[in-house]
Amino acid sequence: MSMNLKIPHTPNMFRANIQLGMEVEVVLKKDQRTGKRTRGRVQFILTSAAFHSRGIKVQLDTRQVGRVQEIMS
């Protein structure tokens, strides 16, 4: 029997909602266990897919890479 879990879709999961220069909060790879967020501005969008269930991966202007958890601007 397979479990079909429903994940609520939030704006951070859709590439179309992320734009260069916008302020976002991301979780860096090293912070995935704790969920600690880092705020910054999007320099590059690294996820090519239109949707990602854990958040769109971006590179911030500080060169840090993480998945968008919340869009601030």
Buried (B, 14 or more C-beta within 10 A) or exposed (E): EEEEEEEEEEEBBBBEEBEEEBEBBBBBEEEEEEEEBBEBBBBEBEBEEEEBEBBBBBBBEEEBBBBBBBBEE
